[in-house]
Each structure stands twice: as C-alpha cells, then as structure tokens.
Amino acid sequence: MTPTPRRASRSREIAVPSIRDVAAAAGVSYQTVSRVLNESPRVRPETRAAVLTAIEQLGFRPSRAARALSLGRAPGITVVTSNTVLYGYAATLQGIEEAARAEGMAVGVRVVESAEPAEVKQAADYVGDPSAGGVVVIAFDPIGVAVLEALPDHVPAVAAAEPAAPERGRVAIALDERRAAADATRHLLALGHRTVHHVAIPSEGGSGGRLAGWRDALGQAGADIPEVLGCGWDIASAYAAGRRLAADPDVTAILCGNDDIAQGVRRALYDAGKDVPGDVSIVGFDDIPGSAYSTPALTTVRMDFVGLGRACFRAAVAELGRQEQPRPALVPPSLVVRESTAPPPGPRTAT
C-alpha cells in the first residue's frame, strides 16, 4: 500500500539522520563524512567544516559501536565513575583496566561530577547505545547510584557497589565493608575503649557499609553510639572534624572513613597536644600505600579494590554475552593492626 503524503511526512520528521543524510547536506560523499568522524588528516579544512556544520544542523549522532568496528576495534567496557583519583575508585578502575587489557578489550571512562538529573541523564544516554559494549558503574556514592538507576534495562551493566546500594536486578559486586567496620570497632572496644567515635566519608549518606558496621558493633556491645561527624573528601575537612574531637576529653578512639581522613584527624590531634595512640587511638580504612609508613603506622582495614575491579570486568563480559570466564575470588577485607591503636589512657595522677 502506498503511504499517504501525510504519513510519509511524519515518517521523515521522526527519522534518525544517517551518515548519508549528512553527506547530502554537506555536498560530499558518505566516505568523506566517515573520514571526518574518524579524524582522518585526508580532509581539507573547508570540507571538514562543512561536514561538522551539517552534523550539528541535523543532530546526527554517530554510533560509537559502528565507529569502533570501522577502526577494527572490538566493543569494550565503559566505566562510569564520579572520581578517578581517590584510592578506592582508582584501584577499582586499575583492576578493570588490567583485566580488560589481558582480554584485548578497550576501556573508556565517563566521569559524572554531580547527581543533578540533567548530568545523570546525559551519562546514561552516553552509555545507552545497546551496541556500544558493557558498562561498569562504580557506585560507591550517590552519584554512581543515580546513574545506575537511570540506565535503561537493555544496557549490559554491572555495579561495583556497597551492599546497600539499589540494584534493580543488576549484577552488583561488593566488598563486605559492613563486617570490616564492625571488626575494626570491636578491635577498639576489646582494647578497653568505652565507645568509638566515627568520622564518616561523604559516600556513606546514612546507610553505607562502614557506618552500618560501626553502629552494629557498638550496639551489640551495649556501648554508647556517638554523633557521627561527616566531612568531605578533602583532608582539610577531616582536620576540622579532628579538631572537634580533640576538644572532647572523653574521646579515646576514632574510626575514620578512610585513610586520608585518618591523616587529617591525626594531624588535628597532634596540633591539640594529643598523642596517638597514648591519648587517642585511630583506625583508618582502605590501607592506601603509605599507611604502613606514617608515624605512627596506621591501623586500618585492607580492601581488595583491584580484585573488585577484575571481578566487575568479568561480570560485564558475561552480561555482554561473550565467552564467560570465572570471576576472580575476592579477598575479604581484613583489619591490619599497626601502631595507631592501644588501650585507653589510665586515670591521670597528680604530680
């Protein structure tokens, strides 16, 4: 049946522009458009400008998967993360990259800087091409969780996430931070501290594993649960939290949300004339490089973020429907006792 003019017009309105449409609008061949998209030097500047103008006017969106195939590349893995510098994020990304490199697959990184709906949607749309490869979302914080929730169901995605993070039926792989934080808190209580204060990382947001494990251990021991002190990712805000704790003579033990925070808190205690661990014991989290060489050497929780990244890559490959391989076994978090923890100070005697 021959379509009516009205129906044909509507079809043109909703049609997605193709590379041939761009070529026609620019007055060039579709091979020339392809060369522009692939950044070939074999295109004259004025021709390149004409093609780019046509792309903008038509709203043309090239298929990233098609472009990869034209360059002889296999579909890879895109990592969505809010941070590439902090130790947990960087080490997880390292594990993903190492595993992908061993399989001859490429890794792309999409950094999302806020949980604003427009930015989250933009990131979800970017990785939403069903032929563009697998996705690993590092959902250690509200930004990552928001992106994970915004992804269309057809996207083959895996989450590196805390156990409490929403999964929506997705594969989610996590290290047991809750149990690790409980073990760290129990270590301090076993030394004789009446309670343990907590300086929390921003990602915990009231339900993170580290915060929950701290509360679990204090509750099970019948100890007082102090007010949580939150801070930013920067050491300066950790230092400010440490100053508040240093002013309270009842504070004898502190669990820090990560080792960087522990560094800021330790400096604040030092500036206030408090000895670690003579007056106050400190436990960190993550066991970043250098924790064993601080003064005093930091008691902390060792986290296998690199192993987590490898496991997420294997799961993402399985979601893509490629050859499935066994996931590497995750090394459970473990408390590494060093020099920053000791029994609380005894009663002070007059001299």
Sequence and secondary structure as in RCSB ss.txt:
>XXXX:A:sequence
MTPTPRRASRSREIAVPSIRDVAAAAGVSYQTVSRVLNESPRVRPETRAAVLTAIEQLGFRPSRAARALSLGRAP
GITVVTSNTVLYGYAATLQGIEEAARAEGMAVGVRVVESAEPAEVKQAADYVGDPSAGGVVVIAFDPIGVAVLEA
LPDHVPAVAAAEPAAPERGRVAIALDERRAAADATRHLLALGHRTVHHVAIPSEGGSGGRLAGWRDALGQAGADI
PEVLGCGWDIASAYAAGRRLAADPDVTAILCGNDDIAQGVRRALYDAGKDVPGDVSIVGFDDIPGSAYSTPALTT
VRMDFVGLGRACFRAAVAELGRQEQPRPALVPPSLVVRESTAPPPGPRTAT
>XXXX:A:secstr
    HHHHHHHHHH    HHHHHHHHTS HHHHHHHHTT SSS HHHHHHHHHHHHHHT    HHHHHHHTT   
EEEEEES SSSHHHHHHHHHHHHHHHHTT  EEEEE     HHHHHHHHHHT  TTSEEEEEEESSHHHHHHHHH
S TTS EEEEE TTS  TT EEE   HHHHHHHHHHHHHHTT S  EEEE GGGTTT HHHHHHHHHHHHHT   
   EE  SSHHHHHHHHHHHHT TT  EEEESSHHHHHHHHHHHHHTT  TTTT EEE SB  TTGGGSSS  BE
EE  HHHHHHHHHHHHHHHTTS           EEE  SS           
